[in-house]
Amino acid sequence: MEFTELVDYPIPAGTLTEWIPSVGPHASTPEDAGWLPDDRPTSYVHEAHLRRTLARPSAGRESWLGTAFDIAGPLDTAAFRRAVLAWIDRHEGMRSNATVDPDTGVLSRVTAPVGTTDIWVIQQDACTQAGEVYEHLQHLFDEYTSPLVWPSYAFVTLEPTGRADGDAAPDHFTVFFAADHSIIDGLSIVLIAHELTRLYEQETTGAPAGLFPTGSYLDFGELERTLCSGVDRTHDAAVEWATFLGEDGGRFPSFPLDIGPVPEVPIPQAGLSAWILSPEEADVFTVACRRAGPGFSAGLMASMGAAAAAVSGAGRFRTVTPMHTRHDPSWAASLGWFVGVAPLAFDVEDGESFDAVVVRAGAEIARTRPISRVPLDLVAEAIDLHDTPRFVVSFMDVRFAPDARTWPDVNARALRSRKYDHDVYLWVHRTPQGVNISARFPSSEVATAAVHRFVAELRTVLSDVVTTGTHLVRARSDLTPTLRN
């Protein structure tokens, strides 16, 4: 599944309908509405996100993740409404609201029981231009997904304009969904198309949805608080992060190439999405990595290290990598922000073999993986860290996600909001359709050239391994950036 911004999704003209959840909209108090006090705390990352957004509200305005996908047949509004309500009842996090009192700083939560949610259904006038549809969706998701209010998510359906050969009804409709990152993560996003489609089919055909049981993200947050209590600067995670950051004067590592100065006025980042391996090539690459010992993820990081050495001369590859925290089977189909991050650093020496780098990368991933279970925001408090990650590499293998093989048939895609930061994020997804790399980076000529150059070199490394079974690391001795033709 590709991971891009909304602007890169093929959106036709048509009629939009908004589906906005509500709980007791006409009640005078939260209790009368159906909200119940809930003493379960948020996860650490959720709380940190709330506090950052409260301090700078604009930071939460565009921090959403989303998805888009088609469902066959004309839209049955009554059935879709029931499907959305069933989905909300399935995931407790979608019926819960955590807030921070702006005066006292106290964190609190209320949760609505199953069956108390309603849906505001708002049909817009038909849009004759695709650009109108895009602008409406972008504005709605930016405005309706703040973590400071409930709901911090919204569904929208799009019924495309009828075909030019007459008034025939469209043979499908498109579902768009967005939610603030505080209640959802990348894996959550790839589950939604399957779940909502199955629930909708259940309502229209009577066929059981057959969804996996799911645990509550609220329970995860409570458990995390118990497991991660007592973290101070002597904790293994704090010591590891302090050592890692100490390699760069207490800062997170930056992208291997210069991305230019921070602009005086924040501007939206640029992005790219490219398929870098076919399914068959990914299998061959995996065999080469396993011959060295570790598997695909270690080989991917080793390839990035080799690419960084080739374009920058760096003898050490350093990045921050997200890792899932769904360590209990009950969380496998849950929606929430089940993500920690780990430091990753390993040497890449000129003239050494790909196998040697894979072994080193694999050992480092295994060594630092436990660190990701301790929330970075908790570590930051312990070591008085105020910097934020500047270069992040994420990898997910989603080949076995439900209905993953049908994603191209239903135009399924993961979406992210616009960003204005001065950093580089890379996401690599291994899917049944192959391996995709997505990136966001400053939209300057310097940064664009740097990221495209790095990705081009990464493709060269991967191609060498697929073709020959190995790759010889060549670290450039000249550090002056030059573009590849």
C-alpha positions as a printed NumPy array, in Angstrom:
array([[  0.   ,   0.   ,   0.   ],
       [  1.404,   3.347,  -1.008],
       [  1.677,   6.053,   1.643],
       [  1.195,   9.535,   0.215],
       [ -0.533,  12.829,   0.793],
       [ -4.148,  13.328,  -0.223],
       [ -3.103,  15.515,  -3.157],
       [ -1.477,  12.469,  -4.786],
       [ -4.616,  10.312,  -4.634],
       [ -6.686,  10.147,  -7.861],
       [ -9.871,  11.975,  -6.835],
       [-12.702,  12.368,  -9.368],
       [-15.545,  14.871,  -9.354],
       [-18.675,  13.765,  -7.556],
       [-20.884,  14.092,  -4.499],
       [-19.4  ,  14.096,  -1.011],
       [-21.171,  12.917,   2.118],
       [-19.643,  13.537,   5.548],
       [-20.156,  11.043,   8.371],
       [-19.346,  12.755,  11.669],
       [-19.734,  10.805,  14.957],
       [-21.562,  12.392,  17.894],
       [-22.584,  11.403,  21.399],
       [-25.736,  12.963,  22.88 ],
       [-25.568,  16.153,  20.783],
       [-28.608,  17.693,  22.504],
       [-27.733,  16.786,  26.094],
       [-26.892,  19.559,  28.577],
       [-24.017,  17.722,  30.32 ],
       [-21.502,  15.057,  29.267],
       [-23.089,  12.634,  31.721],
       [-26.543,  13.159,  30.216],
       [-25.076,  12.631,  26.774],
       [-23.719,   9.228,  27.726],
       [-20.082,  10.059,  28.44 ],
       [-18.778,   8.223,  31.5  ],
       [-15.709,   9.157,  33.565],
       [-12.821,   6.802,  32.792],
       [ -9.76 ,   6.7  ,  35.023],
       [ -7.577,   4.819,  32.54 ],
       [ -4.638,   7.013,  31.512],
       [ -3.535,   7.583,  27.943],
       [ -0.418,   6.049,  26.485],
       [  2.681,   8.179,  27.045],
       [  2.882,   9.225,  23.403],
       [ -0.793,  10.242,  23.402],
       [ -0.328,  12.409,  26.494],
       [  2.8  ,  14.04 ,  25.086],
       [  0.981,  14.775,  21.843],
       [ -1.915,  16.368,  23.73 ],
       [  0.383,  18.582,  25.773],
       [  2.403,  19.677,  22.736],
       [ -0.77 ,  20.512,  20.862],
       [ -2.233,  22.401,  23.811],
       [  0.942,  24.496,  23.955],
       [  0.861,  25.09 ,  20.193],
       [ -2.594,  24.27 ,  18.775],
       [ -1.463,  24.526,  15.175],
       [  0.778,  21.5  ,  15.799],
       [ -2.286,  19.263,  16.082],
       [ -4.153,  20.716,  13.138],
       [ -2.209,  18.673,  10.606],
       [ -1.075,  15.568,  12.45 ],
       [ -3.5  ,  13.101,  10.924],
       [ -3.18 ,   9.773,   9.178],
       [ -5.793,   8.408,   6.851],
       [ -6.819,   6.035,   4.121],
       [ -8.881,   5.916,   0.954],
       [-10.419,   2.919,  -0.817],
       [-13.299,   1.951,  -3.094],
       [-16.317,  -0.192,  -2.254],
       [-18.198,  -1.817,  -5.118],
       [-21.749,  -0.836,  -5.958],
       [-23.819,   2.292,  -5.348],
       [-23.721,   3.783,  -1.851],
       [-26.419,   2.452,   0.499],
       [-26.464,   5.276,   3.038],
       [-28.437,   3.411,   5.704],
       [-26.129,   0.39 ,   5.486],
       [-22.999,   2.529,   5.513],
       [-24.236,   4.39 ,   8.587],
       [-24.79 ,   1.102,  10.427],
       [-21.363,  -0.141,   9.329],
       [-19.615,   2.963,  10.676],
       [-21.473,   2.69 ,  13.989],
       [-20.506,  -0.978,  14.28 ],
       [-16.885,  -0.04 ,  13.583],
       [-16.97 ,   2.639,  16.296],
       [-18.455,   0.164,  18.769],
       [-15.698,  -2.318,  17.84 ],
       [-12.872,   0.087,  18.764],
       [-13.15 ,   1.66 ,  22.201],
       [-10.546,   4.293,  21.362],
       [-12.967,   5.777,  18.844],
       [-15.501,   6.32 ,  21.664],
       [-13.134,   7.914,  24.151],
       [-11.884,  11.457,  24.675],
       [ -8.774,  12.363,  26.659],
       [ -8.148,  16.002,  27.554],
       [ -5.633,  18.102,  29.427],
       [ -7.013,  20.932,  31.561],
       [ -5.303,  24.099,  30.211],
       [ -5.208,  25.674,  33.686],
       [ -4.221,  22.759,  35.935],
       [ -2.515,  20.49 ,  33.412],
       [ -4.501,  17.524,  34.753],
       [ -5.151,  14.711,  32.281],
       [ -8.633,  13.166,  32.283],
       [-10.758,  10.902,  30.1  ],
       [-14.403,  10.128,  29.368],
       [-15.633,   7.145,  27.358],
       [-18.976,   6.441,  25.714],
       [-20.362,   2.899,  26.105],
       [-21.163,   0.675,  23.148],
       [-24.332,   1.759,  21.376],
       [-24.361,   5.408,  22.475],
       [-22.74 ,   6.916,  19.38 ],
       [-24.746,   8.554,  16.627],
       [-23.713,   9.869,  13.198],
       [-24.312,  13.248,  11.622],
       [-24.8  ,  12.594,   7.896],
       [-24.117,  15.705,   5.82 ],
       [-24.437,  15.495,   2.037],
       [-22.722,  18.271,   0.127],
       [-23.706,  19.675,  -3.24 ],
       [-22.211,  17.822,  -6.176],
       [-18.725,  19.007,  -7.143],
       [-18.186,  19.281, -10.884],
       [-14.411,  19.61 , -10.567],
       [-12.032,  17.136,  -8.945],
       [-10.134,  20.07 ,  -7.436],
       [-13.23 ,  21.081,  -5.483],
       [-13.446,  17.599,  -3.972],
       [ -9.782,  17.66 ,  -2.983],
       [-10.014,  21.108,  -1.38 ],
       [-13.088,  20.105,   0.611],
       [-11.508,  16.886,   1.869],
       [ -8.222,  18.57 ,   2.772],
       [ -9.976,  21.335,   4.714],
       [-12.328,  18.933,   6.493],
       [ -9.569,  16.581,   7.63 ],
       [ -7.29 ,  19.413,   8.74 ],
       [-10.105,  20.962,  10.803],
       [-11.859,  17.85 ,  12.165],
       [ -8.896,  15.824,  13.378],
       [ -7.534,  17.938,  16.225],
       [ -6.524,  15.797,  19.226],
       [ -8.016,  18.461,  21.503],
       [-11.627,  17.696,  20.57 ],
       [-13.849,  14.681,  19.99 ],
       [-14.244,  13.231,  17.493],
       [-10.717,  13.614,  16.235],
       [-11.618,  11.607,  13.151],
       [-14.112,  11.65 ,  10.277],
       [-15.377,   9.548,   7.393],
       [-16.306,  10.941,   3.986],
       [-17.793,   9.057,   1.032],
       [-17.483,  10.183,  -2.565],
       [-19.958,   9.07 ,  -5.216],
       [-18.25 ,   9.826,  -8.534],
       [-20.12 ,  11.667, -11.249],
       [-22.028,   9.305, -13.563],
       [-20.449,   8.11 , -16.764],
       [-20.646,  10.279, -19.876],
       [-22.72 ,   7.655, -21.734],
       [-25.855,   8.41 , -19.74 ],
       [-27.28 ,   8.54 , -16.265],
       [-25.975,   5.12 , -15.219],
       [-25.186,   4.97 , -11.537],
       [-21.511,   4.705, -10.564],
       [-20.298,   1.149, -10.035],
       [-18.481,   2.083,  -6.817],
       [-17.998,   4.773,  -4.206],
       [-14.831,   5.871,  -2.441],
       [-14.349,   6.033,   1.31 ],
       [-11.975,   8.58 ,   2.826],
       [-10.989,   8.439,   6.482],
       [ -8.655,  10.545,   8.614],
       [ -7.82 ,  10.561,  12.322],
       [ -5.351,  12.345,  14.51 ],
       [ -2.148,  10.356,  15.054],
       [ -2.86 ,  10.212,  18.805],
       [ -5.466,   7.472,  18.28 ],
       [ -4.134,   5.677,  15.215],
       [ -0.89 ,   4.495,  13.623],
       [  0.34 ,   3.175,  10.302],
       [ -0.725,  -0.426,  10.888],
       [ -4.152,   0.736,  12.053],
       [ -4.599,   2.511,   8.738],
       [ -4.022,  -0.621,   6.645],
       [ -6.721,  -2.479,   8.617],
       [ -9.557,  -0.006,   8.051],
       [-10.409,  -0.825,   4.426],
       [-10.841,  -4.492,   5.288],
       [-12.883,  -3.861,   8.422],
       [-15.257,  -1.255,   7.068],
       [-15.795,  -3.096,   3.781],
       [-16.644,  -6.302,   5.649],
       [-19.004,  -4.482,   8.025],
       [-20.704,  -2.75 ,   5.089],
       [-21.113,  -6.051,   3.241],
       [-22.56 ,  -7.534,   6.407],
       [-25.185,  -4.796,   6.428],
       [-26.008,  -5.092,   2.719],
       [-25.825,  -8.864,   2.216],
       [-26.146, -10.399,   5.665],
       [-22.812, -12.219,   5.282],
       [-20.942, -12.211,   8.636],
       [-18.037,  -9.753,   8.698],
       [-15.788, -12.361,  10.325],
       [-13.438,  -9.824,  11.893],
       [-10.763, -10.787,  14.392],
       [-11.4  ,  -9.978,  18.065],
       [ -9.658,  -6.805,  19.163],
       [ -8.348,  -5.41 ,  22.419],
       [ -8.718,  -1.812,  23.556],
       [ -5.979,   0.771,  23.106],
       [ -7.162,   2.272,  26.4  ],
       [ -6.135,  -0.91 ,  28.194],
       [ -2.784,  -0.8  ,  26.435],
       [ -2.166,   2.725,  27.751],
       [ -2.888,   1.596,  31.295],
       [ -0.573,  -1.41 ,  30.974],
       [  2.196,   0.718,  29.477],
       [  2.084,   3.029,  32.501],
       [  2.625,   0.051,  34.765],
       [  5.437,  -1.485,  32.742],
       [  7.327,   1.776,  32.208],
       [  7.111,   3.297,  35.668],
       [ 10.334,   4.328,  37.354],
       [ 12.301,   5.321,  34.255],
       [ 15.118,   7.721,  35.152],
       [ 18.476,   8.609,  33.631],
       [ 19.991,   5.354,  34.917],
       [ 17.463,   3.201,  33.079],
       [ 18.894,   1.13 ,  30.213],
       [ 16.763,   2.972,  27.657],
       [ 17.827,   6.389,  28.94 ],
       [ 21.504,   5.395,  28.95 ],
       [ 21.223,   3.978,  25.423],
       [ 19.541,   7.094,  24.044],
       [ 21.985,   9.409,  25.798],
       [ 24.914,   7.521,  24.293],
       [ 23.344,   7.545,  20.84 ],
       [ 22.573,  11.264,  20.961],
       [ 26.015,  12.003,  22.346],
       [ 27.534,  11.042,  18.989],
       [ 26.098,  14.27 ,  17.579],
       [ 26.404,  16.688,  20.475],
       [ 23.129,  15.667,  22.092],
       [ 21.062,  15.909,  18.9  ],
       [ 19.276,  13.361,  16.782],
       [ 21.071,  12.314,  13.588],
       [ 20.353,  14.243,  10.417],
       [ 19.846,  13.021,   6.865],
       [ 23.152,  11.857,   5.297],
       [ 23.127,  14.745,   2.798],
       [ 22.64 ,  18.457,   3.354],
       [ 18.956,  19.465,   3.035],
       [ 19.586,  23.199,   3.176],
       [ 18.75 ,  25.812,   5.821],
       [ 15.494,  26.052,   7.723],
       [ 13.225,  28.416,   5.752],
       [ 12.289,  31.708,   7.381],
       [  8.598,  31.001,   6.753],
       [  7.362,  27.402,   7.163],
       [  6.26 ,  25.844,   3.893],
       [  4.627,  22.447,   3.192],
       [  7.054,  19.612,   2.69 ],
       [  7.499,  17.795,  -0.597],
       [  7.148,  14.052,  -1.026],
       [  7.812,  11.104,  -3.258],
       [  6.546,   7.556,  -3.654],
       [  8.301,   4.867,  -5.698],
       [  8.171,   1.104,  -6.119],
       [ 11.733,  -0.077,  -5.61 ],
       [ 11.361,  -3.874,  -5.75 ],
       [  8.883,  -6.195,  -7.418],
       [  7.501,  -9.096,  -5.342],
       [  9.913, -11.479,  -7.047],
       [ 12.874,  -9.161,  -6.518],
       [ 11.921,  -8.755,  -2.848],
       [ 12.004, -12.535,  -2.445],
       [ 15.454, -12.739,  -4.043],
       [ 16.669,  -9.898,  -1.824],
       [ 15.329, -11.705,   1.247],
       [ 17.249, -14.865,   0.353],
       [ 20.465, -12.845,   0.057],
       [ 19.848, -11.259,   3.459],
       [ 19.061, -14.58 ,   5.129],
       [ 22.218, -16.078,   3.705],
       [ 24.073, -13.524,   5.805],
       [ 21.963, -14.388,   8.864],
       [ 19.339, -11.669,   9.489],
       [ 16.32 , -11.014,   7.306],
       [ 14.765,  -8.383,   5.075],
       [ 14.629,  -5.469,   7.541],
       [ 18.323,  -5.805,   8.376],
       [ 19.121,  -5.978,   4.67 ],
       [ 17.072,  -2.855,   4.018],
       [ 18.916,  -0.895,   6.714],
       [ 22.243,  -2.233,   5.455],
       [ 21.316,  -1.045,   1.965],
       [ 20.503,   2.389,   3.309],
       [ 23.843,   2.452,   5.09 ],
       [ 25.619,   1.512,   1.879],
       [ 23.671,   4.158,  -0.061],
       [ 24.522,   6.802,   2.53 ],
       [ 28.212,   5.896,   2.324],
       [ 28.136,   6.099,  -1.47 ],
       [ 26.564,   9.555,  -1.635],
       [ 28.095,  11.198,   1.421],
       [ 31.166,   9.252,   2.433],
       [ 29.656,   8.584,   5.861],
       [ 31.333,   5.647,   7.548],
       [ 28.516,   5.258,  10.036],
       [ 24.788,   5.082,   9.344],
       [ 22.607,   6.64 ,  12.04 ],
       [ 18.847,   7.03 ,  12.12 ],
       [ 15.784,   6.632,  14.321],
       [ 13.429,   3.797,  13.481],
       [  9.84 ,   3.219,  14.668],
       [  8.91 ,  -0.234,  15.947],
       [  5.47 ,  -1.527,  16.842],
       [  4.529,  -2.168,  20.462],
       [  1.741,  -4.688,  19.76 ],
       [  3.515,  -7.303,  21.835],
       [  0.343,  -9.15 ,  22.866],
       [ -1.895, -10.943,  20.326],
       [ -4.904,  -9.022,  21.663],
       [ -3.518,  -5.842,  20.082],
       [ -3.027,  -7.331,  16.589],
       [ -6.26 ,  -5.873,  15.153],
       [ -6.544,  -2.906,  17.521],
       [ -6.54 ,   0.717,  16.475],
       [ -4.204,   3.054,  18.351],
       [ -0.717,   4.552,  18.403],
       [  1.18 ,   1.332,  19.109],
       [  4.588,   2.713,  18.152],
       [  7.871,   3.182,  19.942],
       [ 11.151,   4.293,  18.444],
       [ 14.663,   2.917,  18.711],
       [ 18.087,   4.353,  17.926],
       [ 19.968,   2.638,  15.134],
       [ 23.647,   3.137,  14.368],
       [ 26.21 ,   0.895,  12.682],
       [ 29.497,   1.259,  10.802],
       [ 29.691,   0.977,   7.029],
       [ 33.248,   0.583,   5.818],
       [ 34.53 ,   1.23 ,   2.328],
       [ 35.268,  -1.988,   0.472],
       [ 33.391,  -4.377,   2.74 ],
       [ 30.762,  -6.815,   1.572],
       [ 27.016,  -6.41 ,   1.796],
       [ 26.837,  -9.52 ,   3.995],
       [ 29.082,  -7.928,   6.609],
       [ 26.912,  -4.82 ,   6.793],
       [ 23.715,  -6.909,   7.012],
       [ 25.096,  -8.836,   9.978],
       [ 26.064,  -5.598,  11.711],
       [ 22.703,  -3.948,  11.001],
       [ 20.796,  -7.029,  12.148],
       [ 22.728,  -7.209,  15.401],
       [ 22.047,  -3.548,  16.096],
       [ 18.324,  -3.887,  15.377],
       [ 18.098,  -6.841,  17.76 ],
       [ 20.095,  -5.017,  20.428],
       [ 18.062,  -1.812,  20.402],
       [ 14.601,  -3.296,  19.786],
       [ 13.851,  -3.532,  23.554],
       [ 14.576,   0.21 ,  23.802],
       [ 11.502,   0.951,  21.652],
       [  9.224,  -0.404,  24.377],
       [ 10.106,   2.557,  26.566],
       [  8.345,   5.673,  25.212],
       [ 10.771,   8.274,  23.905],
       [  8.8  ,  11.05 ,  25.622],
       [  9.471,   9.338,  28.951],
       [ 13.16 ,   9.033,  28.149],
       [ 13.26 ,  12.692,  27.104],
       [ 12.034,  13.708,  30.551],
       [ 14.675,  11.535,  32.198],
       [ 17.641,  12.905,  30.223],
       [ 16.312,  16.448,  29.716],
       [ 16.064,  16.066,  25.946],
       [ 14.378,  18.838,  23.956],
       [ 15.422,  17.891,  20.427],
       [ 13.155,  16.024,  17.978],
       [ 14.056,  13.345,  15.404],
       [ 15.404,  14.748,  12.134],
       [ 15.899,  11.572,  10.09 ],
       [ 13.518,   8.636,  10.536],
       [ 13.324,   5.353,   8.633],
       [ 10.241,   3.185,   9.099],
       [  9.692,  -0.32 ,   7.747],
       [  6.486,  -2.351,   7.766],
       [  5.814,  -5.743,   6.231],
       [  2.093,  -5.652,   5.44 ],
       [  1.938,  -8.54 ,   2.979],
       [ -0.271, -10.514,   5.292],
       [ -2.67 ,  -7.766,   6.3  ],
       [ -6.291,  -8.759,   5.593],
       [ -7.222,  -8.223,   1.923],
       [ -3.738,  -6.881,   1.135],
       [ -3.758,  -8.555,  -2.288],
       [ -6.881,  -6.631,  -3.295],
       [ -5.499,  -3.152,  -2.506],
       [ -4.774,  -2.27 ,  -6.164],
       [ -8.255,  -3.433,  -7.19 ],
       [ -9.952,  -1.062,  -4.73 ],
       [ -7.468,   1.802,  -5.068],
       [ -6.532,   1.483,  -1.388],
       [ -3.883,   3.867,  -0.149],
       [ -2.561,   5.13 ,   3.177],
       [ -2.614,   8.92 ,   3.529],
       [ -0.782,  11.45 ,   5.683],
       [ -1.383,  15.112,   6.414],
       [  0.801,  17.932,   5.195],
       [  3.857,  18.793,   7.288],
       [  5.966,  21.913,   7.611],
       [  8.974,  20.467,   9.456],
       [ 12.644,  20.556,   8.484],
       [ 13.36 ,  16.835,   8.548],
       [ 13.365,  13.725,   6.376],
       [ 11.077,  10.753,   6.951],
       [ 11.281,   7.553,   4.903],
       [  8.625,   4.827,   5.001],
       [  9.246,   1.462,   3.357],
       [  6.29 ,  -0.927,   2.978],
       [  6.646,  -4.495,   1.793],
       [  3.322,  -5.47 ,   0.218],
       [  2.022,  -8.265,  -2.027],
       [  2.589,  -5.835,  -4.911],
       [  6.263,  -5.28 ,  -4.086],
       [  8.286,  -2.839,  -1.976],
       [  7.327,   0.832,  -1.913],
       [  9.313,   3.72 ,  -0.476],
       [  7.61 ,   6.984,   0.487],
       [  9.306,  10.108,   1.75 ],
       [  8.591,  13.593,   2.974],
       [ 11.243,  16.292,   3.081],
       [ 11.658,  20.073,   2.817],
       [ 10.384,  21.361,  -0.522],
       [ 13.598,  23.144,  -1.455],
       [ 15.813,  22.387,  -4.436],
       [ 18.634,  21.312,  -2.134],
       [ 16.523,  18.882,  -0.09 ],
       [ 14.678,  17.519,  -3.111],
       [ 17.921,  16.801,  -4.937],
       [ 19.448,  15.213,  -1.824],
       [ 16.549,  12.849,  -1.135],
       [ 16.122,  11.831,  -4.764],
       [ 19.849,  11.184,  -4.989],
       [ 19.79 ,   9.012,  -1.883],
       [ 16.788,   6.998,  -3.097],
       [ 18.425,   6.512,  -6.511],
       [ 21.553,   5.139,  -4.816],
       [ 19.429,   2.906,  -2.588],
       [ 17.828,   1.44 ,  -5.711],
       [ 21.297,   0.81 ,  -7.127],
       [ 22.326,  -1.12 ,  -4.016],
       [ 19.119,  -3.163,  -3.999],
       [ 19.499,  -3.919,  -7.709],
       [ 23.068,  -5.13 ,  -7.192],
       [ 21.995,  -7.49 ,  -4.419],
       [ 19.063,  -8.838,  -6.438],
       [ 21.201,  -9.306,  -9.559],
       [ 24.452, -10.596,  -8.078],
       [ 23.538, -11.676,  -4.562],
       [ 25.79 ,  -9.082,  -2.981],
       [ 27.063,  -5.512,  -3.131],
       [ 30.487,  -4.041,  -2.508],
       [ 30.302,  -0.926,  -0.353],
       [ 31.956,   2.07 ,  -1.957],
       [ 32.156,   5.123,   0.288],
       [ 32.958,   8.267,  -1.661],
       [ 35.995,  10.13 ,  -0.449],
       [ 34.859,  13.428,  -1.971],
       [ 32.182,  14.912,   0.305],
       [ 31.101,  17.601,  -2.185],
       [ 27.496,  16.77 ,  -3.19 ],
       [ 27.082,  15.956,  -6.872],
       [ 23.883,  14.935,  -8.618],
       [ 23.695,  11.649, -10.478],
       [ 22.436,  11.931, -14.021]])
